Amino acid sequence: MGMVVLSSGEVLLADTANFRLRVVIPGTSAADTRVLTVAGSGRIGTQLGTGAETDLVAPTGLAVLPDGRIIVSDSYNNTLRVLTR
């Protein structure tokens, strides 16, 4: 549901239905473009951690702070998460 473009040109997506955050890394062609999971375990829970250890249940809104940290609204858990990359 949420999407932001990072200063690197990468696109960060809130993959709400799959409980994950994905990053789209543009390539020189469609075949070179990559989609990676950067956070989210894919399960319901409240576990904090890094990458796939983190439970993000129905992430929706995204915002990038001036220092590069990313704020994610974790809708199901009624909280905001702050991520670093």
C-alpha positions as CSV (number, residue, x, y, z in Angstrom):
1,M,0.0,0.0,0.0
2,G,2.8,2.4,0.8
3,M,5.7,3.5,-1.5
4,V,8.6,5.9,-1.2
5,V,11.5,6.6,-3.5
6,L,14.9,6.6,-1.7
7,S,17.7,9.0,-2.5
8,S,19.5,6.1,-4.2
9,G,16.7,5.8,-6.7
10,E,15.5,2.5,-5.2
11,V,11.7,2.2,-4.5
12,L,10.6,0.9,-1.1
13,L,7.2,-0.8,-1.1
14,A,5.0,-1.8,1.8
15,D,3.8,-5.3,0.7
16,T,0.8,-5.2,3.1
17,A,-0.8,-8.5,2.3
18,N,2.5,-10.4,2.7
19,F,3.7,-8.6,5.9
20,R,6.9,-7.4,4.3
21,L,8.9,-4.4,3.0
22,R,10.4,-4.8,-0.4
23,V,12.9,-2.7,-2.2
24,V,13.0,-2.4,-6.0
25,I,16.5,-1.9,-7.3
26,P,16.3,-0.5,-10.8
27,G,18.6,-2.0,-13.5
28,T,19.5,-0.8,-16.9
29,S,16.7,-3.0,-18.3
30,A,13.6,-4.8,-16.9
31,A,15.7,-8.0,-16.7
32,D,18.3,-6.3,-14.6
33,T,15.7,-4.9,-12.1
34,R,15.7,-6.8,-8.7
35,V,13.1,-7.0,-5.9
36,L,14.4,-7.8,-2.5
37,T,12.8,-8.3,0.9
38,V,14.4,-5.9,3.4
39,A,12.1,-6.5,6.4
40,G,9.3,-8.6,7.6
41,S,8.9,-12.2,8.7
42,G,5.6,-12.9,6.9
43,R,3.9,-13.9,10.2
44,I,1.7,-12.3,12.7
45,G,3.6,-11.2,15.8
46,T,5.4,-8.3,17.5
47,Q,9.0,-9.5,17.3
48,L,11.6,-6.7,16.9
49,G,14.9,-7.4,15.1
50,T,16.6,-7.1,11.8
51,G,15.4,-8.1,8.4
52,A,13.4,-11.2,8.3
53,E,13.3,-11.4,12.1
54,T,11.0,-8.4,12.4
55,D,7.3,-8.9,12.5
56,L,5.6,-6.3,10.4
57,V,1.9,-7.1,10.3
58,A,0.1,-5.2,7.5
59,P,2.7,-2.5,6.9
60,T,1.0,0.4,5.1
61,G,2.4,3.9,5.2
62,L,6.1,4.8,4.7
63,A,8.2,7.9,5.2
64,V,11.9,8.6,5.0
65,L,13.5,10.9,7.6
66,P,16.3,13.3,6.6
67,D,18.9,11.0,8.2
68,G,17.7,8.1,6.0
69,R,15.8,6.2,8.6
70,I,12.5,4.8,7.4
71,I,9.2,5.0,9.4
72,V,6.7,2.2,8.7
73,S,3.1,2.1,10.0
74,D,2.6,-1.4,11.3
75,S,-1.2,-1.3,11.0
76,Y,-2.1,-4.6,12.7
77,N,0.1,-3.9,15.7
78,N,-1.0,-0.2,15.9
79,T,2.5,1.1,16.0
80,L,5.2,2.9,14.1
81,R,8.5,1.2,13.4
82,V,11.7,3.0,12.7
83,L,14.1,1.1,10.4
84,T,17.7,1.8,9.5
85,R,19.4,0.5,6.3
